[in-house]
């Protein structure tokens, strides 16, 4: 990405971004694409996502829900972009991803109809919040 594109993505919009740090530790589990929804998944949890492709069924949920023995990346925390966000907005994820990349914080991003979520490792959450405070408002969990 060239500098002009990067600068354009980071320009402040008329409405600044507000990110909330969600309190739960999360995990991303990988199941076979033909597997049904696992019985350990609880759709009443605050953040749950399931994505099926031809290669896998990925589940994002509370870390404590994923049984031992299930292939999973554990120890994630989520920053929620307070929304809802309009589909015509551009550069939202770039405004979040660039400062995190500059701070050398790996991310996992996901979107819903209303908003975006950026997940970072639990041990990186404070460093990520510090980096993000340069470009948006960060609200800690209550």
N, C-alpha and C positions, 0 to 999 in steps of 0.2 A: 504494500500500500504506500503510495507516495505521500509526502508531507501535506500537500494541499487537501487531499482526501481526508487524511487524519485530522487536520485542523477543522475542516468543515463538519466532521462527525462530532467534534468536541465543542462546537460553538454552543453557548447557552441558548436554550429555547425560551420562548416567552414564559413557559411554565417550568420552573426548576424541578428536577427529580427529587423525590423523597423515597428512601429505602428503609424498610423495617427489617431488623434482624430477628428471624424467627427463633424461638428458644430450643426447639427439638433438635437432637442429633438425628441425622438421616442416613439412609443407606440406599444404594442403587444396586438392585439384584438383577441377575441375568438368568433367565429360564429358557428352556427350549421353545421355539416358535409355536409348536403344537400344544404346549401346556395350556390348560385353562387357568383362570384366575386362582391363585393359591388361597387356601382356606385361612392362612395367617394374615391376609390383607384385611385391614379395617377401613372401610370407606368413610367412616365418621371422623377419622383423624384429620387434623387441620390441613395437611398437604400430602396428597397421594396422587401418583400418576402412573399410568400403564401405557406403554407403547409397544405395539407388535410390528415387526418387520418380517421379511422372509427368513431372516437369520436368527432372530431372538425375540423374546418377550422381556422387556425391561420394566422393572417396577421401582418406583421411588416412593419410599415410605419411612416412617419412624424406624430407626435402627433397631430398636428393641423388638420389633415385629418379625424381623428376618431370622429364621431359625439357623442354628449352627449347621454347617454342611451345605448351605445354599451359597452358590457363587455370588459374592457381593463385595462392593467397595463400601466400607463403613466409615463413619466419622465425618460426615458432611454437615454443614450448616447453611441455611438459606438466607439470602437477602431478597426481600420481596419489593418490587417496584410498586409503590402505591399508585393505584389506578382508579378507575379503568383507563387504559391507554387507547387512544384512537388508532385504528389500523393505518391511517395516513402518516403517522409519525415515523421519522427515520432517525437512525443514529442512536437510538436508545441503548441498545446493547453495546455499541461502540463506546459510548460515553462511560459505561461501567467497565467494559473489558480492557480498554487501553490503560487506565491508571492501575488496574490490577496486574496487567502484564508488565508495566513499568516497575511495579513493586515485586515482580516475580512470584505472583500468587496464581497458582493453577485454578481454573474455573470449570464448572459444568453448568451450562445455561439451559433453561427450558422456558417455554411460553405456554400460556393458556389463552383463552379467548379474551380475557380482560387485562392481563398483565404479564410481566416477565419475572422470572426468578433466576438469580445467579447463586450457585452453590460454591462454597469454598471449604477446604478442609478445616475441621474444628480448630486445629492448632494455628491456622492462619487467620481466624476471624477478626482478631483485634488489629492485625497488620492490614487486613483488607479494609476494615472500617476506617482506619487512619488514611489510607490511600483514597478511599471514596469520598471522604469529607472534603477533599479538595475540589470536587466537582458536583456534589449534591449533599442533601441533608440525610444523615444516617440516624435512625431512631433505634435505640437499644431495646431489647425485650423488657417488658414490664413485669 
